[in-house]
Amino acid sequence: MSRSPFPPDYPGEYPKIVTSLPGPKASEVIGRDARIVSQNLTKDVPLVVSRARGMVVEDVDGNRFLDFAAGISTVSTGHCHPEVVKAVQEQAEKLIHICYTDFFYPIYIDLCEELAKIAPIKGNRRVFLTNSGSEAVETAVKLARVRTGRQKIVGFFGAFHGRTYGAMTLTASKPVQRKGYGPFVPEVLHTHYAYCYRCPVNRQPESCKVECLDLLTDSYFHHSVDPSEVAAVIVEPVQGEGGFIPPHRDFLPRLQDLCRKNGILLIADEVQCGMGRTGRMFALEHYGIDPDMIILAKGIASGMPLSAVIAREDVMKWNDGGHGSTFGGNPVSCASALATLRLLQGGLIENAGKVGSYLIGRLGGLQKKHAAMGDVRGLGLMVGIEVVDGRAGRRPAPQSRHKVIEKAFGLGLLTLPCGESTIRLSPPLIAREADVDKAVAILDAAFAAAG
Ligand SMILES: *Cc1c(COP(=O)(O)O)cnc(C)c1O
């Protein structure tokens, strides 16, 4: 593809704040929400969106924000990319829904062929399409159990896999995501992730031999769990919700060896870190592993609901009719995903790597100025700033983190929190160095103002 994957420049200045926040129209909408919408969806900032294009989100009062959140890493090609919009419109005129559980349609197969082609899994692959990250996680776990005849599933502390019962049981990111919702799905256990800034076993990264995995081998497998009863290990190649944490470089290879030795399936949850965000199509490519299954969602269709499970052919064998999905692989979502893949492969993945390195470099400079910027880490455009109480070493500082996000919002930059005290920066993959410069200037001011 020789056409540029970048959308046309935004026609106007951004960011640009023209009212107090929330503005009068936004306040009115928030008032209506308070009267009718379930009030459990807590938001860090009072943003009421009317439209968005490229890197820019416009609110109902005409304020323009630079978007470094991308709908939780979802709007991978930027908001309403003209090629994505065109693909969606054309498909919506032809066929919106028919249900692949009952009938065939070609675009479902087109997308499966593309995903199978790019997936870094050795051997032939098969694909199953679903609607959300959670549904894909449920699908992968059901497949792992039925395929292996084993029941136990291993996940990691800090992991986020979704909100439905199986996915929530595997999630161990924040207690509030589980509190009160038990009992959970049986036979799930959690072990340590290689979170080097806060090493769970107090090693130095340089001399570490990934001893965090010893909890699994030396404790569980030695004392309470026979590995022959473990169906699968599910792991985020870079933890997302848990704090934007790329693991120690030997962690995933060692985990894979452990799985192979014990006949355990390795499931890579690439829902947040996949689809080009880290500068490679799949984050696991940075670590050279060959998993049995890959789960995709978030960035796969530029914001249209779609997710996928890709598995080695001999793994994706299960009971006929036992699993299905009414909306899974919706034709309009498939069209959006195919357009997204073309743009990612047409230069946006490369851009994520380049602009991501630039962002990490610029933040490294800023870190020297602000003691509260405890750790700057990431791959490509998946970058976290862990906010700490600078005077007390590495103590997490969630209050300061909130202040920085709020101040940045006031200056026109959208960011999101993750982990206990990390700011997540995950702009669309069309971000340019000039966007990074604007974002870094705002973060500089926000850290200064937050003290
Ligand atoms: C967001 C997320 C999920 C869940 O996706 P939903 O679409 O919200 O169900 C699963 N895994 C990871 C890694 C995620 O970031």
The ligand as an SDF file (V2000), in Angstrom:
LIG
                    3D

 15 15  0  0  0  0  0  0  0  0999 V2000
   -9.8900   -4.3360   28.4150 C   0  0  0  0  0  0  0  0  0  0  0  0
   -9.2690   -5.6830   28.5510 C   0  0  0  0  0  0  0  0  0  0  0  0
  -10.0380   -6.8580   28.5770 C   0  0  0  0  0  0  0  0  0  0  0  0
  -11.5380   -6.8440   28.6110 C   0  0  0  0  0  0  0  0  0  0  0  0
  -12.0860   -6.2790   27.4790 O   0  0  0  0  0  0  0  0  0  0  0  0
  -13.6250   -5.7920   27.4430 P   0  0  0  0  0  0  0  0  0  0  0  0
  -13.8330   -5.4810   26.0000 O   0  0  0  0  0  0  0  0  0  0  0  0
  -13.7280   -4.6200   28.3480 O   0  0  0  0  0  0  0  0  0  0  0  0
  -14.4450   -6.9410   27.9040 O   0  0  0  0  0  0  0  0  0  0  0  0
   -9.3650   -8.0620   28.6090 C   0  0  0  0  0  0  0  0  0  0  0  0
   -8.0140   -8.1200   28.6350 N   0  0  0  0  0  0  0  0  0  0  0  0
   -7.2530   -7.0150   28.6120 C   0  0  0  0  0  0  0  0  0  0  0  0
   -5.7700   -7.1490   28.6140 C   0  0  0  0  0  0  0  0  0  0  0  0
   -7.8480   -5.7580   28.5910 C   0  0  0  0  0  0  0  0  0  0  0  0
   -7.0930   -4.6620   28.5930 O   0  0  0  0  0  0  0  0  0  0  0  0
  1  2  1  0
  2  3  1  0
  2 14  2  0
  3  4  1  0
  3 10  2  0
  4  5  1  0
  5  6  1  0
  6  7  2  0
  6  8  1  0
  6  9  1  0
 10 11  1  0
 11 12  2  0
 12 13  1  0
 12 14  1  0
 14 15  1  0
M  END
$$$$
